[in-house]
């Protein structure tokens, strides 16, 4: 029995073991499905042991060109720039591909008597960590979601190796833009710190040892710019081993920025939405998420604003009313887009400027202190309005000099200068820095851990009311009544110095490439924009300029070519003291007299506030007293009295040391003085170049961009490049939209500089120093005129009544051409009740609906647009004559409110006395005239005919004496074009069919299985497809051809015809076309409909194409679905997949695009990818989410689809099987026990 029992027990144990094993297998199978998403790629920390698959091959070759030696990675032409672009964005992260095509190699760079390699990669910059190899680096700014940490994974790479390299070390960051030392045969050359070699050069390892790096990856270290969370991303495509002289070169790196949990980029909070910041980010980010675009203003309809009844209690000193945007979700919240901070003394002048900004459509406010505030008090005000106002200010103007509104000294300037330039007792060579930077930036980097400002700021530096009045007058004159004529707006002054010091060989020094930078700019502006660029160039008298340094020329060879005929210029001598400077002074003065709308200076500069002494001519005098402004070419503030007193005021960009040193009155408290006693900074409190030239009454400059301390040469030049890119896109092959606001252009230039120089050693030194030092002295919102301004021709009612509503249209045309002007900003204002702002539609029109104040008054009408003189007009509000026998106020209604010429319309008027003498008039907008046509004069209910005139909205007025009522009417074209259309993802005017959203489950296309609509189809099964076609035209759309196409499920794919049907859609009606369809591909649900009608206006064709691309993914830990992505464009390019979870949910599900090569696709090509959807948590049956996948090629939307992810009951099957096995095992055990 024991033996039998033992056998039974063994049998029970075996059965139990088998049961447990089966349970483990089943549960493991379920877990494997869950864990697939978390399987890490095989990756090593060593650069040499990446487990990567080959993508675009890396074939290293040496190519000799006229410009130098090109080390090629592929077959592209020499000089092709490096570039990174996103290929996938889903809730698990962002996939980015970086392509590198080669670099210029100059093997003749001298260091300590030996020659080293200088590597310059177009499109990239160089690593700048002193003493370490100066290798190429590609840097980008990427937007990422809040609330996640980000890691970086290299998922693929392509590389090759080469030998025989001796890469130069990076120099110390101690060579600022020149300090103003005179240039003569006996002068001491500029101090250049000796190059040193770090320990990296003695290690047998590859440097930098990583192919990528990121900054701002944790929530605790977030980089924030106006509510957008940013990440610094760096690629290092060249690895160098100094011991073996070997290099590893990457032609392509495919990386993924992985989120610590599922997340997606969300719109910034409502109060922070700023059109100008969004434009800056669109031009600056590697990938600008389309979710932000939907919040841009809609042309044709205004935004309503209402006045705030009272200020917030913590800040009682508001000096003009401010506005809040009316939103149902926010009530009684103060806000303004433009804020001036000043003192009570300067308040009246600040009010004048704010009133104009407000009038032209920028809600504005002034905050004034009773006396000079502390920096803490100023910062508290700015932080309060940023965090609490709606809207938060986009622009902030500090109105007053440093002793009126103080500045910050948050950062020490760490540049080190050598002997012969700075007295040893004041600035020791080995000493870190010399003092703190005067900077207003500290007020505005409110969120995050970076030096990125959250508002666009500037300073008007004035001490007195008289000075304030002068600058405000100039600003108002510049914006409202710019100079007449064309020559001013076609002329630019470019001034700079050809630095040729060591050796004096006719070649511009690589460390001071002033003329090289200016010449590239000149070439671009003259070639692409047809400007006349006048030059004032100086050089040493000892050698004529001949060429640029070989380190400079190839590095940007792909950009605008420069003029190498340097000897053709009328070079002037670079001296800093009279009378040798007279020729330069006369030349610059003459240029100002002629009128130059834009002035560039890139060279040496200085300020007496810098306090150091030097004696250039041996007479024991301090020649520093000659320096307050530009040095080479020399133009001192003492010359300003000779400048013309005219209104031709330019924007000056002064890339020169200390020409914006605005804190001479307070700098003595913050400068490093070593052992000097008394403090030498007490001796000087002069006003700087920028302050003096902006304070000039008539003449001088409208604004100046200048540094408050010395700046680094090359990075300052890159800032200049960024400013040029903002105003004139295309420079250095930039792809961006223009930015004309002066403060925004400076911020854009700083961001371009950060993108080029961030990462590694210098992001907290050179880059931040540039952000801290450079300021705009002037108004931050003022736009630079870049062409002779045109005049508007604006049509609106001369008068309106007081009944609610008064509906009218404002029509804006160009006065010279008669063409309608789209996206002109129109502001309607009646203090203190009405404030509406909007932009004209493509027809140059915008509709207003107002309830005027019931009194004799007027509405201000102000129209602005870049390079157009503003229109300032009025609409008078006529208070009706009181008549006790008449109920209500005058009103007019028209039925129908649309029609063509000669159509009969019914007109109803009320609130008028003596109805039989009321006149009704139509506005007629002819191409060359504005007039009114009488429709009828008669009773309160009558009929009239629509007069002739162009298509569009017109105003209709009912008038009797002082009694007026206004409404609007839409005159249709007499051509009566039909407008057949369906829901089109590319035409927002059709989105109302889907709840005003961009969706891919097209409401006009429905698939039927018999009589039942379906969203899931089977291969080789017959279905009916019904297409609803709309016609919003005023003629029947006869014989409209409706064609149905199909393709494999996906976006950007190739389509095959199903069939076509000719139908007629009645005016203002709909019709259906029905097709029989048998899917040929598995999982196919991509349909496309096109419409054609011979009478349709071609401009309406955008809504003649609609797609339906819909798939249901059952979730079973997790769900997956394959689909196609393709490139339907005419060029080989990368295809970008953007996935978003739709709807408002507390959680974001994990959605990952898989099996995508992230490689450029040729025209018409496609590939199969898969989408994985996993809720990553327990969810109930039938719970689900909708996801949209949109396909872009070169920024163009080419397709999209919707995934409906649902949890099905069958997802519980594995666990039901486990439970079943447990029950059976338990039953068997009990049975055996009973038998025992």
ZIGI-V339949 format. One record per helix or strand of 3 or more residues. SS is the DSSP state (A for helix, B for strand). FROM is the first residue (numbers start at 1). TO is the last residue. Records with the same first field share a line. If there is no record, write none. Layout:
SS: FROM-TO ; FROM-TO
This chain:
A: 2-38 ; 47-49 ; 199-202 ; 219-221 ; 270-272 ; 275-284 ; 290-295 ; 347-359 ; 375-388 ; 441-443 ; 465-480 ; 487-490 ; 510-512 ; 514-529 ; 550-556 ; 566-568 ; 582-594 ; 608-610 ; 623-626 ; 637-642 ; 667-669 ; 680-682 ; 689-694 ; 713-727 ; 731-733 ; 742-757 ; 760-773 ; 915-917 ; 988-994 ; 1098-1103 ; 1209-1235
B: 61-65 ; 68-72 ; 83-90 ; 93-99 ; 102-111 ; 114-120 ; 136-143 ; 150-162 ; 212-215 ; 223-225 ; 228-235 ; 238-241 ; 246-259 ; 303-307 ; 323-325 ; 338-343 ; 364-369 ; 395-399 ; 456-460 ; 491-498 ; 532-539 ; 598-602 ; 604-606 ; 629-632 ; 650-655 ; 701-707 ; 774-777 ; 792-795 ; 806-814 ; 825-830 ; 834-839 ; 845-850 ; 857-865 ; 868-877 ; 891-895 ; 904-910 ; 918-925 ; 930-938 ; 941-945 ; 952-960 ; 963-971 ; 1005-1009 ; 1012-1014 ; 1022-1031 ; 1037-1047 ; 1056-1065 ; 1070-1078 ; 1086-1092 ; 1105-1115 ; 1119-1126 ; 1135-1141 ; 1150-1154 ; 1166-1174 ; 1184-1193 ; 1196-1207
